[in-house]
Amino acid sequence: MRRYNREGLAGLETQTGQGREPILSEKERQFMAERVEAGSQKGDACSLRGVDFQKFLETQFGKLLSLTTAYRLLHELG
């Protein structure tokens, strides 16, 4: 009601939320998606575990993530 009183009909339109910034930028997400698609590299384990992904994000981008968030990102990347 306040927005309508203040802005008229335009105040009733859905506004974008501020929201939280994504953990990885679009460029970082693209890099990680390509890395995950490429599979294991020389010297890597045969499969990519959440702990490995978590360490990789820390060394590559300097981002500390919980294991749950690392798995969520892996799931989102496919």
DRENKOL-293501 format. One record per atom (N, C-alpha, C, O): residue in one letter; x, y, z. Coordinates in steps of 0.02 Angstrom, whole numbers, padded with zeros to 5 digits, always signed. Layout:
BEGIN
aXYZ
...
end
This chain:
BEGIN
m+00041-00059+00000
m+00000+00000+00000
m+00044+00063+00000
m+00028+00113-00032
r+00099+00059+00037
r+00143+00118+00041
r+00171+00135-00028
r+00174+00193-00047
r+00193+00083-00064
r+00222+00096-00130
r+00170+00126-00177
r+00187+00170-00217
y+00108+00104-00173
y+00055+00131-00215
y+00044+00205-00197
y+00038+00247-00242
n+00040+00220-00133
n+00030+00289-00112
n+00088+00334-00133
n+00079+00392-00151
r+00148+00306-00130
r+00207+00344-00146
r+00219+00350-00222
r+00239+00403-00246
e+00207+00294-00260
e+00225+00292-00330
e+00167+00281-00379
e+00177+00282-00439
g+00107+00272-00353
g+00050+00260-00397
g+00052+00189-00424
g+00081+00144-00392
l+00022+00177-00483
l+00020+00109-00512
l+00090+00080-00524
l+00099+00020-00517
a+00137+00121-00542
a+00205+00097-00554
a+00235+00065-00491
a+00277+00021-00497
g+00213+00086-00434
g+00238+00058-00371
g+00215-00013-00358
g+00244-00048-00316
l+00163-00035-00394
l+00137-00102-00384
l+00173-00155-00427
l+00163-00215-00417
e+00213-00132-00475
e+00249-00179-00517
e+00301-00217-00476
e+00329-00190-00428
t+00314-00278-00495
t+00363-00319-00461
t+00432-00288-00469
t+00453-00272-00524
q+00466-00281-00413
q+00533-00252-00415
q+00584-00307-00405
q+00571-00357-00373
t+00642-00297-00434
t+00695-00346-00426
t+00722-00341-00355
t+00728-00287-00327
g+00738-00398-00327
g+00766-00400-00260
g+00841-00386-00262
g+00873-00393-00314
q+00867-00367-00206
q+00939-00355-00203
q+00976-00421-00206
q+01022-00429-00246
g+00955-00468-00165
g+00985-00535-00166
g+01059-00535-00149
g+01091-00483-00143
r+01084-00593-00143
r+01154-00603-00127
r+01194-00611-00191
r+01169-00639-00240
e+01255-00586-00191
e+01298-00594-00249
e+01314-00668-00259
e+01322-00704-00210
p+01318-00691-00321
p+01337-00762-00332
p+01407-00776-00305
p+01450-00732-00302
i+01417-00838-00284
i+01481-00858-00257
i+01535-00853-00310
i+01590-00828-00298
l+01520-00878-00370
l+01567-00875-00425
l+01540-00828-00479
l+01480-00826-00492
s+01585-00790-00508
s+01564-00747-00564
s+01547-00791-00624
s+01561-00851-00623
e+01516-00762-00674
e+01497-00801-00733
e+01559-00831-00767
e+01558-00887-00791
k+01613-00792-00769
k+01676-00816-00799
k+01704-00875-00758
k+01727-00924-00787
e+01701-00870-00692
e+01725-00924-00649
e+01682-00986-00657
e+01708-01042-00659
r+01616-00977-00661
r+01571-01034-00671
r+01586-01069-00737
r+01586-01131-00740
q+01598-01030-00789
q+01613-01059-00855
q+01678-01099-00851
q+01681-01155-00877
f+01729-01071-00819
f+01793-01106-00811
f+01782-01171-00773
f+01809-01223-00793
m+01744-01169-00718
m+01733-01230-00679
m+01693-01281-00717
m+01707-01341-00712
a+01643-01259-00755
a+01603-01306-00795
a+01648-01342-00846
a+01641-01402-00856
e+01693-01305-00877
e+01739-01335-00925
e+01786-01384-00890
e+01802-01437-00916
r+01809-01365-00831
r+01855-01408-00793
r+01821-01472-00772
r+01851-01526-00776
v+01758-01467-00750
v+01721-01527-00729
v+01708-01572-00790
v+01715-01633-00785
e+01690-01542-00847
e+01678-01580-00908
e+01741-01616-00932
e+01736-01671-00958
a+01799-01585-00923
a+01862-01613-00947
a+01880-01677-00909
a+01917-01719-00935
g+01854-01685-00849
g+01869-01745-00810
g+01936-01739-00775
g+01963-01685-00767
s+01962-01797-00755
s+02024-01796-00716
s+02083-01778-00761
s+02086-01796-00820
q+02129-01743-00731
q+02191-01722-00765
q+02248-01767-00741
q+02239-01805-00694
k+02305-01761-00772
k+02363-01799-00751
k+02379-01782-00678
k+02385-01724-00659
g+02386-01833-00637
g+02402-01823-00567
g+02340-01817-00522
g+02347-01816-00461
d+02281-01811-00552
d+02219-01807-00513
d+02193-01876-00496
d+02215-01926-00525
a+02147-01879-00448
a+02113-01941-00434
a+02066-01957-00492
a+02054-01914-00535
c+02042-02018-00495
c+01999-02039-00550
c+01931-02003-00550
c+01901-01994-00603
s+01908-01984-00493
s+01844-01949-00489
s+01852-01885-00450
s+01896-01878-00407
l+01808-01838-00464
l+01810-01773-00430
l+01763-01776-00371
l+01702-01780-00379
r+01791-01773-00312
r+01750-01774-00251
r+01737-01702-00229
r+01770-01655-00252
g+01688-01694-00186
g+01672-01628-00161
g+01730-01595-00126
g+01740-01535-00133
v+01769-01634-00088
v+01826-01607-00052
v+01879-01582-00102
v+01909-01529-00091
d+01889-01620-00156
d+01937-01599-00208
d+01913-01534-00241
d+01953-01488-00253
f+01849-01531-00255
f+01820-01472-00286
f+01826-01412-00240
f+01842-01356-00262
q+01815-01423-00176
q+01821-01371-00125
q+01893-01343-00123
q+01902-01283-00121
k+01942-01387-00123
k+02013-01366-00123
k+02031-01330-00188
k+02068-01281-00187
f+02005-01355-00243
f+02019-01324-00308
f+01993-01252-00310
f+02027-01207-00334
l+01932-01242-00286
l+01903-01174-00284
l+01945-01128-00240
l+01953-01069-00255
e+01971-01155-00186
e+02011-01114-00141
e+02077-01094-00174
e+02098-01036-00171
t+02111-01143-00206
t+02175-01127-00237
t+02168-01086-00300
t+02209-01043-00314
q+02116-01100-00340
q+02107-01066-00404
q+02079-00995-00396
q+02104-00948-00428
f+02029-00988-00353
f+01994-00924-00347
f+01999-00891-00278
f+01977-00835-00269
g+02029-00927-00230
g+02034-00900-00163
g+01967-00896-00127
g+01957-00852-00085
k+01921-00941-00143
k+01854-00941-00112
k+01846-01002-00068
k+01853-01058-00090
l+01833-00989-00004
l+01822-01042+00044
l+01747-01059+00047
l+01706-01016+00062
l+01731-01121+00032
l+01661-01142+00032
l+01653-01201+00078
l+01699-01240+00090
s+01593-01208+00105
s+01578-01267+00144
s+01572-01326+00096
s+01563-01316+00035
l+01578-01386+00122
l+01572-01445+00080
l+01503-01450+00049
l+01496-01470-00009
t+01452-01431+00086
t+01383-01431+00059
t+01377-01384+00000
t+01346-01402-00051
t+01406-01325+00004
t+01403-01276-00050
t+01444-01301-00110
t+01424-01291-00167
a+01500-01334-00097
a+01540-01361-00152
a+01500-01414-00190
a+01500-01414-00251
y+01466-01458-00154
y+01424-01508-00187
y+01366-01476-00226
y+01348-01498-00280
r+01337-01423-00196
r+01282-01389-00230
r+01306-01359-00296
r+01272-01364-00347
l+01365-01328-00295
l+01394-01299-00356
l+01409-01354-00407
l+01396-01345-00467
l+01436-01410-00384
l+01448-01466-00431
l+01383-01489-00464
l+01381-01501-00524
h+01331-01493-00424
h+01267-01514-00450
h+01241-01463-00501
h+01215-01482-00553
e+01247-01399-00486
e+01224-01347-00532
e+01264-01347-00598
e+01236-01332-00651
l+01328-01363-00594
l+01370-01364-00653
l+01358-01426-00696
l+01377-01428-00754
g+01325-01477-00667
g+01310-01537-00705
g+01359-01589-00692
g+01355-01643-00720
end
